[in-house]
Amino acid sequence: MPSKGIETSGQPVIKQQPLKRLEWRNYIVYLAFVGVIIYFSLTLYDKGFVTSDNILNIARQTAMISIMGLAMTFVISTGEIDLSVGSIAALSSLTAALALKMGLGLVGGLAAGLGTGLVVGLVNGLLVTKVAIPSFLVTLGTMGAVKGLAMWSTNTAPVPIVDATFNFVFGSGDIGKLPILLVWTLAATIVAHILLRKTAFGRQTLATGGNESAARFSGVKTDRIKLYVFLGTGLMAGLAGLLYAGRMHAGRFTFGDGDELSVIAAVILGGTSLFGGIGTVIGTVIGSLMIGTINNGLILMGLDVSQQMIIKGLIIILAVAFGKKAAKK
């Protein structure tokens, strides 16, 4: 009787490789998203959940979270965090509205809103990289300071925007049947995905979060990478502020309230590791859409605000629970 593994017929023995175990956590957000859509489609069919208008409305409502989440993906992938994005969006909406009110036009409003985000992002990045203050504490402080500045700058009064071109481009317009907010989301997603997966900057971002010491010894300027990602969140939060202002035809200090939690939940739920080193842009957008879909479904079900807050809190807990821990540093 031939021994196991010995060639007996002149043909080489082909060893069967064990199937690689499927890592379900890589796909949990996609499976959950499909499950959420199916559930609400069946239970809220008679309340208009599956109509095209409602689906596009979800895309509008989640656009700002998705756009800030794309930038937050890079920050969290480096092992840092930014809690100031919601406050930046509020202040950016006001600075843009004030610039338009002063007659600076579309370009002036754009520069004011994005410039506000870049300045706050630069402050965050310098405090984290040069002063070595933990990003949680830095951005917690700037979150309060920026929110206070937004309230003080207009004495808590909203600033209306009457520029029709600005409102169309940054929120309330449609290109054919597609909301302009969805177009902004798609464009930002494509750019972010290419940046993370196809460029040296993306690889260095993941390397910084995976093992900062090893990345530094390999020649990666980790402090510079962290500074850039904080500039990125500031810029995208500024853009979100413009989109809030364009959609609502005004700048308000209340825009972005609590958005930092939704943004972080979307990023972690999408598959980016809270501990750094692992990031996914597409997952972040799906995570944002899933949170928006759940919020929309809960509203159609008639749940009050307090019940929605409970569900939202549970989602954040689940997001962290399913987050994948990167390799130990």
C-alpha positions in Angstrom: 0.0 0.0 0.0 1.6 3.3 -1.0 2.5 5.7 1.7 0.6 9.0 2.0 2.0 11.7 -0.2 4.2 9.3 -2.3 3.9 9.5 -6.1 2.6 6.1 -7.4 1.4 6.8 -11.0 4.1 8.9 -12.4 2.0 12.0 -11.8 3.1 14.6 -9.2 1.1 14.8 -6.1 -0.8 18.1 -5.8 -1.2 19.1 -2.3 -4.4 20.8 -1.5 -4.0 24.2 0.2 -6.5 24.8 2.9 -9.1 27.5 2.0 -8.2 30.8 3.5 -10.7 31.6 6.2 -13.1 34.3 5.2 -12.8 37.4 7.4 -16.4 38.4 7.9 -15.5 41.6 9.6 -14.3 42.9 6.2 -17.8 42.7 4.9 -20.0 43.2 7.9 -20.9 46.8 7.0 -22.1 45.7 3.5 -24.1 42.8 4.9 -25.6 45.0 7.6 -26.4 47.7 5.1 -28.3 45.3 2.8 -30.1 43.9 5.9 -31.2 47.4 7.0 -32.5 48.2 3.6 -34.4 45.0 3.3 -35.9 45.4 6.8 -37.1 49.0 6.3 -38.3 48.2 2.7 -40.6 45.5 4.1 -41.8 47.2 7.2 -42.2 50.8 5.7 -43.2 49.9 2.2 -46.5 51.7 2.6 -44.8 54.8 4.1 -42.7 55.7 1.1 -39.3 54.3 2.2 -38.6 52.7 -1.1 -39.5 55.7 -3.3 -36.8 57.4 -5.3 -37.5 60.7 -3.6 -36.8 59.2 -0.2 -33.7 57.4 -1.3 -32.3 60.6 -2.8 -33.3 62.4 0.4 -31.1 60.0 2.4 -28.2 60.8 0.1 -28.7 64.5 0.7 -28.9 64.0 4.5 -25.8 61.9 4.7 -23.6 63.9 2.2 -21.9 66.1 4.8 -21.3 63.1 7.1 -19.8 61.1 4.2 -17.5 63.9 3.1 -16.2 64.6 6.6 -15.9 60.8 7.1 -13.7 60.4 4.1 -11.2 62.8 5.7 -11.6 61.2 9.1 -10.7 57.9 7.6 -7.2 59.2 7.0 -6.9 60.7 10.5 -8.0 57.5 12.2 -5.8 55.4 9.9 -2.8 57.2 11.4 -4.0 56.4 14.9 -5.3 59.9 15.7 -8.8 61.4 16.0 -10.5 64.7 15.3 -13.5 65.8 17.4 -13.6 69.3 16.0 -15.2 68.6 12.5 -18.7 69.5 13.5 -17.7 72.8 15.0 -15.5 73.6 12.0 -18.5 73.0 9.7 -20.6 75.4 11.7 -18.0 78.2 11.7 -17.2 77.6 8.0 -20.9 78.0 7.1 -20.9 81.4 8.9 -17.7 82.7 7.5 -18.9 81.8 4.0 -22.2 83.5 4.6 -20.6 86.6 6.0 -18.2 86.8 3.0 -21.2 86.6 0.6 -23.1 89.2 2.6 -20.1 91.5 2.2 -20.3 91.2 -1.5 -17.2 89.0 -2.1 -19.1 86.7 -4.4 -19.0 83.0 -4.9 -15.2 82.8 -4.9 -15.0 84.9 -1.7 -17.5 82.7 0.1 -15.7 79.5 -1.1 -12.3 80.9 0.1 -13.7 82.0 3.5 -15.3 78.7 4.2 -12.5 76.4 3.1 -9.9 78.8 4.6 -11.6 78.6 8.0 -11.3 74.8 7.9 -7.7 74.8 6.8 -6.7 77.2 9.6 -8.3 75.1 12.3 -6.9 72.0 10.8 -3.4 73.5 10.8 -3.8 74.5 14.5 -4.9 70.9 15.3 -2.0 69.4 13.3 0.7 71.6 14.8 -0.5 71.1 18.4 -0.5 67.3 17.8 2.9 67.1 16.0 4.9 69.9 17.4 3.6 70.3 20.9 2.9 66.5 21.3 -0.5 66.9 22.8 -2.8 63.9 22.3 -5.2 64.5 19.4 -8.2 63.7 21.5 -7.4 66.5 23.9 -6.4 69.0 21.2 -9.5 68.5 19.1 -11.7 68.4 22.2 -10.4 71.8 23.1 -10.7 73.3 19.6 -14.2 71.8 19.3 -15.3 74.0 22.1 -13.3 77.0 21.1 -14.5 76.9 17.5 -18.1 76.4 18.5 -17.8 79.4 20.9 -16.3 81.5 18.1 -19.1 80.5 15.8 -21.7 81.6 18.4 -19.9 84.8 19.2 -19.2 85.9 15.6 -22.8 86.6 14.8 -24.2 86.7 18.4 -25.9 83.3 17.7 -27.9 84.8 14.8 -28.2 83.0 11.5 -26.7 84.7 8.4 -29.0 84.3 5.4 -27.5 83.5 1.9 -29.4 85.0 -1.1 -26.7 84.1 -3.7 -28.6 81.7 -5.9 -25.5 80.4 -7.6 -23.9 79.5 -4.3 -27.0 77.8 -3.0 -27.3 75.8 -6.2 -23.6 74.7 -6.3 -23.3 73.9 -2.6 -26.5 72.2 -1.7 -29.9 72.8 -3.2 -29.2 72.2 -6.9 -29.8 69.1 -9.0 -28.0 67.9 -12.0 -30.7 66.1 -13.9 -32.2 63.9 -11.3 -29.1 63.7 -9.2 -28.9 66.0 -6.2 -25.7 68.2 -6.3 -24.9 66.9 -2.8 -24.7 63.3 -4.1 -22.4 64.6 -6.9 -20.1 66.2 -4.3 -20.1 62.9 -2.3 -19.2 60.8 -5.4 -16.4 63.1 -6.4 -14.9 63.2 -2.9 -15.1 59.4 -2.6 -13.3 58.9 -5.9 -10.5 61.3 -4.9 -10.2 59.9 -1.4 -10.1 56.3 -2.7 -7.3 57.0 -5.2 -5.4 59.0 -2.6 -5.5 56.2 0.0 -5.0 53.2 -2.3 -3.0 54.4 -5.3 -0.5 57.0 -3.9 2.5 57.0 -1.7 0.7 59.3 0.7 -2.0 56.7 1.3 0.6 54.0 1.9 2.5 56.2 4.3 -0.7 57.1 6.1 -1.5 53.4 6.8 2.1 52.7 7.7 2.1 55.6 10.3 -1.0 54.1 12.0 0.2 50.5 11.7 3.5 51.0 13.4 4.7 54.6 13.7 8.2 53.7 14.9 8.8 51.3 12.0 7.4 53.8 9.5 9.8 56.5 10.8 12.8 54.2 10.6 11.7 53.4 7.0 11.9 57.0 6.1 8.3 58.1 6.5 8.0 61.6 7.9 5.2 60.6 10.2 4.7 64.1 11.7 4.3 65.6 8.3 1.7 62.9 7.4 -0.3 63.6 10.6 -0.2 67.4 9.8 -1.5 66.7 6.3 -4.4 64.5 7.5 -5.5 67.1 10.0 -5.3 69.7 7.3 -7.5 67.3 5.2 -10.2 67.0 7.9 -10.2 70.8 8.3 -10.6 71.3 4.6 -13.4 68.7 4.3 -15.2 70.0 7.4 -15.0 73.4 5.7 -16.6 72.0 2.6 -19.3 70.3 4.7 -20.0 73.7 6.2 -20.4 75.2 2.7 -22.8 72.3 1.8 -24.8 72.9 5.0 -25.0 76.6 4.1 -26.0 76.0 0.5 -28.7 73.5 1.4 -30.2 75.6 4.1 -29.6 79.0 2.4 -27.9 80.3 5.6 -25.0 80.0 7.9 -25.8 78.8 11.4 -23.8 78.0 14.5 -26.0 74.9 15.1 -24.8 73.2 11.9 -22.7 70.1 12.6 -23.9 69.6 16.2 -23.0 66.0 17.1 -21.6 65.3 13.7 -18.3 64.2 15.1 -19.9 61.2 16.7 -21.8 60.2 13.5 -18.6 60.7 11.4 -16.5 58.5 13.7 -19.2 55.9 13.9 -19.4 55.8 10.1 -15.6 55.4 9.7 -15.3 52.6 12.3 -18.4 50.9 11.2 -17.1 50.9 7.7 -14.0 48.9 8.6 -11.3 51.4 9.5 -9.5 50.4 12.6 -9.8 52.7 15.6 -6.2 51.8 16.5 -4.8 52.9 13.1 -3.1 51.0 10.2 -6.3 49.9 8.5 -8.5 52.2 6.4 -11.3 51.9 3.8 -12.9 54.8 2.0 -15.8 52.8 0.4 -16.6 51.3 3.8 -16.8 54.8 5.3 -19.4 55.9 2.8 -21.4 52.7 3.2 -21.3 53.2 7.0 -22.5 56.8 6.6 -25.3 55.7 4.3 -26.3 53.0 6.7 -26.5 55.4 9.7 -28.5 57.8 7.5 -30.9 55.0 6.4 -31.5 53.9 10.0 -32.2 57.5 11.0 -34.6 57.9 8.1 -36.4 54.6 8.8 -36.8 55.5 12.5 -38.4 58.8 11.6 -40.8 57.1 9.2 -41.6 54.6 12.0 -42.6 57.5 14.2 -40.0 57.2 16.9 -39.3 60.4 18.8 -35.9 62.1 19.1 -35.0 60.5 22.4 -35.6 57.0 21.0 -33.6 57.9 17.9 -30.7 59.0 20.2 -30.8 55.7 22.0 -30.6 53.8 18.7 -27.8 56.1 17.4 -25.8 55.4 20.6 -26.1 51.7 20.2 -24.9 52.0 16.6 -21.8 53.8 17.8 -21.1 51.0 20.3 -21.5 48.4 17.7 -19.2 50.3 15.4 -16.4 50.2 17.9 -17.2 46.6 18.8 -16.8 45.5 15.2 -13.8 47.7 14.5 -10.7 45.7 13.6 -7.7 46.2 15.8 -4.5 46.8 13.8 -1.4 44.8 14.4 0.2 45.6 17.8 2.7 48.4 17.6 
